[in-house]
Amino acid sequence: MKSIVTRKYLIPFALVASLFFCWGFAHSILDVLNKHFQNMLEISKTRSALVQAMVYGGYFIMAIPAGVIIRKWGYKAGVITGLILYGIGALLFVPGERMMSFEFFLLCLFIIGCGLTCLETAANPYVTVLGEPDTAASRLNLAQSLNGLGWIVGPLVGGLIIFGDSGSVALPYAVIGIAVLVIAVLFSRMQLPEIVDTSTSEKAGIDKLSKSAPYLFGLVALFAYVAAQTGVNSFFINYVTEASSTITNQQAALMLSFGGMGFFLVGRLLGTWLMNYLSAPRLLLICAVGAMICMIGVICGGTVGLISLIVTYLFESIMFPTIFALALQGLSTSATKRGSSYLIMTVVGGAIAPMLMGYIGENNMAIGFIIPLVCYLVVATYAKKIKKTYEQESIC
């Protein structure tokens, strides 16, 4: 069995992997904000989906500038830039709570989204090159396990504080804002190895991207996955409280934390282990089909719908890191840096799906889950195609 992380890169891997927790927390607490703003500011499901739209819209706008920063100044500069923007956006929630302006909160979230873009554009590809190419998917899934932990803590903290007696939106954001700025200072003082680019030219890297079928199809698959994941997360609390009148918003948030996100973390760890025995494309296909079956159960509703909604997180857990790693596999360092910024742009799918789901499911949330069902079908199609390509290459 090959080592996922070589001893040479063990410390850099551990440092960068810690960042995955930070953006996991930032994304998952949005799902609590979505329902909170519906209640406190008396806005519709469609309008509350702007919470996700601003964060993921930041990904689309900031992805190319983030790629430029990384290519010119390295992965470390990308990480520090991301942490600073993340911290500023989070701390702006303090004056935002006094103003209670939905538009100002959206501005804060947009700044956070820009910061997260820099973090993900730097950290995801950096992890894939910290070891052997054929273990890149396993390595990224391992790092994403900490991301899964962040996804658990976000709705847990949000549910207890934002839906709690204090009802404070600013408190959790102020704490995380200070924390990430401290991490930014620590990173600025640490020595991280920069991956040396051995490609002949930047043009050669661009040409390789345009000719790589796994990469081009990966752009579409990643867009679809993020759209599905964000849509499911955004309206989890709405779906649960509509399905059962006895479940409160706070209880639904805790179900999201320990139920959905708990399965998400388990899935990340289990997926890392399973990739020792199954190829990444095969496992991705199995999980995509499983997620589709769960979405059918969610649309049907009732107890089956609630169980299916939670189990969905187990199947979708390995999708992002696996698609990301498969798309970048075999590319030069130059192509990887540029390609990762384009991949991050596809996260804009998370800005579109929640608004569509909110519109379709305004009166019946279960119907809105047709959108994730279609998205998982796209992922399954990608996995099947890549699986066939990998099998042909292994025969050759």
BELRAGI-V178677 format. One record per pair of residues at least 4 apart in sequence whose C-alpha atoms are under 8 Angstrom apart, sorted by the first residue. I is the first residue (numbers start at 1). J is the second residue. If there is no record, write none. Layout:
i->I j->J
i->I j->J
This chain:
i->1 j->276
i->2 j->135
i->4 j->131
i->4 j->132
i->4 j->135
i->4 j->136
i->4 j->138
i->4 j->139
i->5 j->9
i->5 j->10
i->5 j->13
i->5 j->130
i->5 j->131
i->5 j->132
i->5 j->139
i->6 j->10
i->6 j->130
i->6 j->131
i->9 j->13
i->9 j->130
i->9 j->131
i->10 j->14
i->11 j->15
i->12 j->16
i->12 j->192
i->12 j->193
i->13 j->17
i->13 j->127
i->13 j->130
i->14 j->18
i->15 j->19
i->16 j->20
i->16 j->123
i->16 j->127
i->17 j->21
i->17 j->123
i->17 j->127
i->17 j->143
i->17 j->144
i->17 j->146
i->18 j->22
i->18 j->143
i->18 j->146
i->19 j->23
i->19 j->119
i->19 j->123
i->19 j->147
i->20 j->24
i->20 j->123
i->20 j->143
i->20 j->144
i->20 j->146
i->20 j->147
i->20 j->150
i->21 j->25
i->21 j->146
i->21 j->147
i->21 j->148
i->21 j->149
i->21 j->150
i->21 j->151
i->22 j->26
i->22 j->147
i->22 j->150
i->22 j->180
i->23 j->27
i->23 j->116
i->23 j->147
i->23 j->150
i->24 j->28
i->24 j->146
i->24 j->147
i->24 j->148
i->24 j->149
i->24 j->150
i->24 j->151
i->24 j->154
i->25 j->29
i->25 j->147
i->25 j->150
i->25 j->151
i->25 j->152
i->25 j->153
i->25 j->154
i->26 j->30
i->26 j->150
i->26 j->154
i->27 j->31
i->27 j->151
i->27 j->154
i->28 j->32
i->28 j->150
i->28 j->151
i->28 j->152
i->28 j->154
i->28 j->155
i->28 j->233
i->29 j->33
i->29 j->151
i->29 j->154
i->29 j->155
i->29 j->157
i->29 j->158
i->30 j->34
i->30 j->51
i->30 j->52
i->30 j->234
i->31 j->35
i->31 j->155
i->31 j->233
i->31 j->234
i->31 j->235
i->31 j->236
i->31 j->237
i->32 j->36
i->32 j->155
i->32 j->158
i->32 j->159
i->32 j->162
i->32 j->237
i->32 j->253
i->33 j->37
i->33 j->51
i->33 j->158
i->33 j->162
i->34 j->38
i->34 j->48
i->34 j->49
i->34 j->51
i->34 j->234
i->35 j->39
i->35 j->48
i->35 j->235
i->35 j->237
i->35 j->238
i->35 j->249
i->36 j->40
i->36 j->162
i->36 j->163
i->37 j->41
i->37 j->42
i->37 j->43
i->37 j->48
i->37 j->102
i->38 j->42
i->38 j->43
i->38 j->44
i->38 j->45
i->38 j->48
i->39 j->43
i->41 j->102
i->43 j->47
i->43 j->48
i->44 j->48
i->44 j->362
i->45 j->49
i->45 j->355
i->45 j->358
i->45 j->359
i->45 j->362
i->46 j->50
i->46 j->354
i->46 j->355
i->46 j->356
i->46 j->357
i->46 j->358
i->46 j->359
i->46 j->362
i->47 j->355
i->49 j->53
i->49 j->234
i->49 j->351
i->49 j->354
i->49 j->355
i->49 j->358
i->50 j->54
i->50 j->106
i->50 j->351
i->50 j->355
i->51 j->55
i->51 j->106
i->51 j->109
i->52 j->56
i->52 j->230
i->52 j->234
i->52 j->350
i->52 j->351
i->52 j->354
i->53 j->57
i->53 j->348
i->53 j->350
i->53 j->351
i->53 j->352
i->53 j->354
i->53 j->355
i->54 j->58
i->54 j->106
i->54 j->107
i->54 j->109
i->54 j->110
i->54 j->113
i->54 j->351
i->55 j->59
i->55 j->109
i->55 j->110
i->55 j->111
i->55 j->112
i->55 j->113
i->55 j->114
i->55 j->351
i->56 j->60
i->56 j->110
i->56 j->113
i->56 j->347
i->56 j->348
i->56 j->349
i->56 j->350
i->56 j->351
i->57 j->61
i->57 j->110
i->57 j->113
i->57 j->348
i->57 j->351
i->58 j->62
i->58 j->110
i->58 j->111
i->58 j->112
i->58 j->113
i->58 j->114
i->58 j->117
i->59 j->63
i->59 j->113
i->59 j->114
i->59 j->116
i->59 j->117
i->59 j->344
i->59 j->345
i->59 j->347
i->59 j->348
i->60 j->344
i->60 j->345
i->60 j->346
i->60 j->347
i->60 j->348
i->61 j->114
i->61 j->345
i->62 j->66
i->62 j->114
i->62 j->117
i->62 j->118
i->63 j->67
i->63 j->117
i->63 j->118
i->63 j->121
i->63 j->341
i->63 j->342
i->63 j->344
i->63 j->345
i->64 j->68
i->64 j->341
i->64 j->342
i->64 j->345
i->65 j->69
i->66 j->70
i->66 j->78
i->66 j->117
i->66 j->118
i->66 j->121
i->66 j->341
i->67 j->71
i->67 j->118
i->67 j->121
i->67 j->122
i->67 j->337
i->67 j->338
i->67 j->340
i->67 j->341
i->68 j->72
i->68 j->338
i->69 j->73
i->69 j->74
i->69 j->77
i->69 j->78
i->70 j->74
i->70 j->75
i->70 j->76
i->70 j->77
i->70 j->78
i->70 j->122
i->70 j->337
i->71 j->75
i->71 j->334
i->71 j->337
i->71 j->338
i->73 j->77
i->73 j->78
i->74 j->78
i->74 j->194
i->75 j->79
i->75 j->122
i->75 j->123
i->75 j->126
i->75 j->194
i->76 j->80
i->76 j->122
i->76 j->187
i->76 j->188
i->76 j->192
i->77 j->81
i->78 j->82
i->78 j->118
i->78 j->119
i->78 j->121
i->78 j->122
i->79 j->83
i->79 j->118
i->79 j->119
i->79 j->122
i->79 j->123
i->79 j->184
i->80 j->84
i->80 j->119
i->80 j->184
i->80 j->187
i->80 j->188
i->81 j->85
i->81 j->115
i->81 j->118
i->81 j->119
i->82 j->86
i->82 j->114
i->82 j->115
i->82 j->116
i->82 j->117
i->82 j->118
i->82 j->119
i->83 j->87
i->83 j->115
i->83 j->116
i->83 j->119
i->83 j->180
i->83 j->181
i->83 j->183
i->83 j->184
i->84 j->88
i->84 j->115
i->84 j->180
i->84 j->181
i->84 j->184
i->85 j->89
i->85 j->111
i->85 j->112
i->85 j->114
i->85 j->115
i->86 j->90
i->86 j->111
i->86 j->112
i->86 j->113
i->86 j->114
i->86 j->115
i->86 j->116
i->86 j->177
i->86 j->180
i->87 j->91
i->87 j->112
i->87 j->176
i->87 j->177
i->87 j->178
i->87 j->179
i->87 j->180
i->87 j->181
i->88 j->92
i->88 j->111
i->88 j->112
i->88 j->177
i->89 j->93
i->89 j->108
i->89 j->109
i->89 j->110
i->89 j->111
i->89 j->112
i->89 j->177
i->90 j->108
i->90 j->109
i->90 j->112
i->90 j->173
i->90 j->174
i->90 j->176
i->90 j->177
i->91 j->170
i->91 j->173
i->91 j->174
i->91 j->177
i->91 j->178
i->92 j->96
i->92 j->108
i->93 j->97
i->93 j->105
i->93 j->108
i->93 j->169
i->93 j->170
i->93 j->173
i->93 j->174
i->94 j->98
i->94 j->170
i->94 j->171
i->94 j->173
i->94 j->174
i->95 j->99
i->96 j->100
i->96 j->101
i->96 j->104
i->96 j->105
i->96 j->170
i->97 j->101
i->97 j->168
i->97 j->169
i->97 j->170
i->100 j->104
i->100 j->105
i->101 j->105
i->102 j->106
i->103 j->107
i->104 j->108
i->105 j->109
i->106 j->110
i->107 j->111
i->108 j->112
i->109 j->113
i->110 j->114
i->111 j->115
i->112 j->116
i->113 j->117
i->114 j->118
i->115 j->119
i->116 j->120
i->117 j->121
i->117 j->344
i->118 j->122
i->119 j->123
i->120 j->124
i->120 j->344
i->121 j->125
i->121 j->340
i->121 j->341
i->121 j->344
i->122 j->126
i->123 j->127
i->124 j->128
i->124 j->140
i->124 j->321
i->124 j->324
i->124 j->340
i->125 j->129
i->125 j->325
i->125 j->328
i->125 j->336
i->125 j->337
i->125 j->340
i->126 j->130
i->127 j->136
i->127 j->139
i->127 j->140
i->127 j->143
i->128 j->133
i->128 j->136
i->128 j->137
i->128 j->139
i->128 j->140
i->128 j->325
i->129 j->133
i->129 j->136
i->129 j->195
i->131 j->135
i->131 j->136
i->132 j->136
i->133 j->329
i->133 j->330
i->135 j->139
i->136 j->140
i->136 j->325
i->136 j->329
i->137 j->141
i->137 j->280
i->137 j->321
i->137 j->322
i->137 j->325
i->137 j->326
i->138 j->142
i->138 j->271
i->138 j->272
i->138 j->273
i->138 j->275
i->138 j->322
i->139 j->143
i->139 j->272
i->140 j->144
i->140 j->321
i->140 j->322
i->140 j->325
i->141 j->145
i->141 j->268
i->141 j->269
i->141 j->271
i->141 j->272
i->141 j->318
i->141 j->321
i->141 j->322
i->142 j->146
i->142 j->268
i->142 j->269
i->142 j->272
i->143 j->147
i->144 j->148
i->144 j->268
i->144 j->321
i->145 j->149
i->145 j->265
i->145 j->268
i->145 j->269
i->146 j->150
i->146 j->265
i->147 j->151
i->148 j->152
i->148 j->261
i->148 j->262
i->148 j->264
i->148 j->265
i->148 j->268
i->149 j->153
i->149 j->261
i->149 j->265
i->150 j->154
i->151 j->155
i->151 j->257
i->151 j->261
i->152 j->156
i->152 j->256
i->152 j->257
i->152 j->258
i->152 j->261
i->152 j->262
i->152 j->265
i->153 j->157
i->153 j->257
i->154 j->158
i->154 j->257
i->155 j->159
i->155 j->253
i->155 j->254
i->155 j->256
i->155 j->257
i->156 j->160
i->156 j->253
i->156 j->254
i->156 j->257
i->156 j->258
i->157 j->161
i->157 j->162
i->157 j->172
i->158 j->162
i->158 j->163
i->158 j->172
i->158 j->253
i->159 j->163
i->159 j->164
i->159 j->249
i->159 j->250
i->159 j->251
i->159 j->253
i->159 j->254
i->160 j->164
i->160 j->250
i->161 j->165
i->161 j->166
i->161 j->167
i->161 j->168
i->161 j->169
i->161 j->171
i->161 j->172
i->162 j->166
i->162 j->167
i->162 j->168
i->162 j->169
i->163 j->167
i->163 j->249
i->163 j->250
i->164 j->250
i->168 j->172
i->169 j->173
i->170 j->174
i->171 j->175
i->172 j->176
i->173 j->177
i->174 j->178
i->175 j->179
i->176 j->180
i->177 j->181
i->178 j->182
i->179 j->183
i->180 j->184
i->181 j->185
i->182 j->186
i->183 j->187
i->184 j->188
i->185 j->189
i->186 j->190
i->195 j->333
i->196 j->333
i->197 j->332
i->197 j->333
i->197 j->334
i->198 j->332
i->198 j->333
i->199 j->204
i->199 j->205
i->199 j->332
i->199 j->333
i->199 j->334
i->200 j->204
i->201 j->205
i->201 j->334
i->202 j->206
i->202 j->334
i->202 j->335
i->203 j->207
i->204 j->208
i->204 j->335
i->205 j->209
i->205 j->331
i->205 j->332
i->205 j->334
i->205 j->335
i->205 j->336
i->206 j->210
i->206 j->335
i->206 j->338
i->207 j->211
i->208 j->212
i->208 j->331
i->208 j->335
i->209 j->215
i->209 j->216
i->209 j->331
i->209 j->335
i->209 j->339
i->210 j->216
i->212 j->216
i->213 j->217
i->214 j->218
i->214 j->326
i->214 j->327
i->214 j->328
i->214 j->386
i->215 j->219
i->215 j->326
i->215 j->327
i->215 j->328
i->216 j->220
i->216 j->327
i->217 j->221
i->217 j->327
i->217 j->382
i->218 j->222
i->218 j->323
i->218 j->324
i->218 j->326
i->218 j->327
i->218 j->343
i->218 j->382
i->219 j->223
i->219 j->327
i->219 j->342
i->219 j->343
i->219 j->346
i->220 j->224
i->220 j->346
i->220 j->378
i->221 j->225
i->221 j->323
i->221 j->378
i->221 j->379
i->221 j->382
i->222 j->226
i->222 j->320
i->222 j->323
i->222 j->324
i->222 j->343
i->222 j->346
i->222 j->347
i->222 j->379
i->223 j->227
i->223 j->346
i->223 j->347
i->223 j->348
i->223 j->349
i->223 j->350
i->224 j->228
i->224 j->349
i->224 j->375
i->224 j->376
i->224 j->378
i->224 j->379
i->225 j->229
i->225 j->319
i->225 j->320
i->225 j->349
i->225 j->375
i->225 j->376
i->225 j->379
i->226 j->230
i->226 j->320
i->226 j->346
i->226 j->347
i->226 j->348
i->226 j->349
i->226 j->350
i->227 j->231
i->227 j->347
i->227 j->348
i->227 j->349
i->227 j->350
i->227 j->351
i->227 j->352
i->227 j->353
i->227 j->354
i->227 j->372
i->227 j->375
i->228 j->232
i->228 j->350
i->228 j->353
i->228 j->371
i->228 j->372
i->228 j->373
i->228 j->375
i->228 j->376
i->229 j->233
i->229 j->316
i->229 j->350
i->229 j->372
i->230 j->234
i->230 j->350
i->230 j->353
i->230 j->354
i->231 j->235
i->231 j->350
i->231 j->353
i->231 j->354
i->231 j->357
i->231 j->369
i->231 j->371
i->231 j->372
i->232 j->236
i->232 j->369
i->232 j->372
i->234 j->354
i->235 j->239
i->235 j->354
i->235 j->358
i->235 j->365
i->236 j->240
i->236 j->252
i->236 j->256
i->236 j->309
i->237 j->241
i->237 j->249
i->237 j->252
i->237 j->253
i->237 j->256
i->238 j->242
i->238 j->365
i->239 j->243
i->239 j->365
i->239 j->366
i->240 j->244
i->240 j->247
i->240 j->252
i->240 j->306
i->241 j->245
i->241 j->246
i->241 j->247
i->241 j->248
i->241 j->249
i->241 j->252
i->242 j->365
i->243 j->301
i->243 j->302
i->243 j->306
i->247 j->251
i->247 j->252
i->248 j->252
i->249 j->253
i->250 j->254
i->251 j->255
i->252 j->256
i->253 j->257
i->254 j->258
i->254 j->259
i->255 j->259
i->255 j->260
i->256 j->260
i->256 j->261
i->256 j->310
i->257 j->261
i->257 j->262
i->258 j->262
i->258 j->263
i->259 j->263
i->259 j->310
i->260 j->264
i->260 j->309
i->260 j->310
i->260 j->311
i->260 j->312
i->260 j->313
i->260 j->314
i->261 j->265
i->261 j->313
i->262 j->266
i->263 j->267
i->263 j->310
i->263 j->311
i->263 j->313
i->263 j->314
i->264 j->268
i->264 j->313
i->264 j->314
i->264 j->315
i->264 j->316
i->264 j->317
i->265 j->269
i->265 j->314
i->265 j->317
i->266 j->270
i->266 j->314
i->267 j->271
i->267 j->313
i->267 j->314
i->267 j->315
i->267 j->316
i->267 j->317
i->267 j->318
i->268 j->272
i->268 j->317
i->268 j->318
i->269 j->273
i->270 j->274
i->271 j->275
i->271 j->283
i->271 j->318
i->272 j->276
i->273 j->277
i->274 j->278
i->274 j->283
i->275 j->279
i->275 j->280
i->275 j->283
i->278 j->282
i->278 j->283
i->279 j->283
i->280 j->284
i->280 j->322
i->280 j->326
i->281 j->285
i->281 j->322
i->281 j->326
i->281 j->383
i->281 j->384
i->281 j->386
i->281 j->387
i->281 j->390
i->282 j->286
i->282 j->383
i->282 j->384
i->282 j->387
i->283 j->287
i->284 j->288
i->284 j->318
i->284 j->319
i->284 j->322
i->284 j->380
i->284 j->383
i->285 j->289
i->285 j->379
i->285 j->380
i->285 j->381
i->285 j->383
i->285 j->384
i->286 j->290
i->287 j->291
i->287 j->315
i->287 j->316
i->287 j->318
i->287 j->319
i->288 j->292
i->288 j->315
i->288 j->316
i->288 j->319
i->288 j->376
i->288 j->377
i->288 j->379
i->288 j->380
i->289 j->293
i->289 j->376
i->289 j->377
i->289 j->380
i->290 j->294
i->290 j->312
i->290 j->315
i->291 j->295
i->291 j->312
i->291 j->315
i->291 j->316
i->291 j->373
i->291 j->376
i->292 j->296
i->292 j->373
i->292 j->376
i->292 j->377
i->293 j->297
i->294 j->298
i->294 j->305
i->294 j->308
i->294 j->309
i->294 j->311
i->294 j->312
i->295 j->299
i->295 j->308
i->295 j->309
i->295 j->312
i->295 j->369
i->295 j->370
i->295 j->372
i->295 j->373
i->296 j->300
i->296 j->373
i->297 j->301
i->297 j->304
i->297 j->305
i->297 j->308
i->297 j->309
i->298 j->304
i->298 j->305
i->298 j->306
i->298 j->308
i->298 j->309
i->298 j->366
i->298 j->369
i->299 j->305
i->299 j->366
i->299 j->367
i->299 j->369
i->299 j->370
i->300 j->304
i->300 j->305
i->300 j->366
i->301 j->305
i->301 j->306
i->301 j->366
i->302 j->306
i->303 j->307
i->304 j->308
i->305 j->309
i->306 j->310
i->307 j->311
i->308 j->312
i->309 j->313
i->310 j->314
i->311 j->315
i->312 j->316
i->313 j->317
i->315 j->319
i->318 j->322
i->319 j->323
i->320 j->324
i->321 j->325
i->322 j->326
i->323 j->327
i->324 j->328
i->324 j->343
i->325 j->329
i->328 j->336
i->328 j->339
i->328 j->340
i->331 j->335
i->331 j->336
i->332 j->336
i->333 j->337
i->334 j->338
i->335 j->339
i->336 j->340
i->337 j->341
i->338 j->342
i->339 j->343
i->340 j->344
i->341 j->345
i->342 j->346
i->343 j->347
i->347 j->351
i->348 j->352
i->349 j->353
i->350 j->354
i->351 j->355
i->352 j->356
i->353 j->357
i->353 j->371
i->353 j->372
i->354 j->358
i->355 j->359
i->356 j->360
i->356 j->368
i->356 j->371
i->357 j->361
i->357 j->362
i->357 j->365
i->357 j->368
i->357 j->369
i->357 j->371
i->358 j->362
i->358 j->365
i->358 j->368
i->359 j->368
i->360 j->364
i->360 j->365
i->360 j->367
i->360 j->368
i->361 j->365
i->361 j->366
i->361 j->367
i->361 j->368
i->361 j->369
i->364 j->368
i->365 j->369
i->369 j->373
i->370 j->374
i->371 j->375
i->372 j->376
i->373 j->377
i->374 j->378
i->375 j->379
i->376 j->380
i->377 j->381
i->378 j->382
i->379 j->383
i->380 j->384
i->381 j->385
i->382 j->386
i->383 j->387
i->384 j->388
i->385 j->389
i->386 j->390
i->387 j->391
i->388 j->392
i->389 j->393
i->390 j->394
i->391 j->395
i->392 j->396
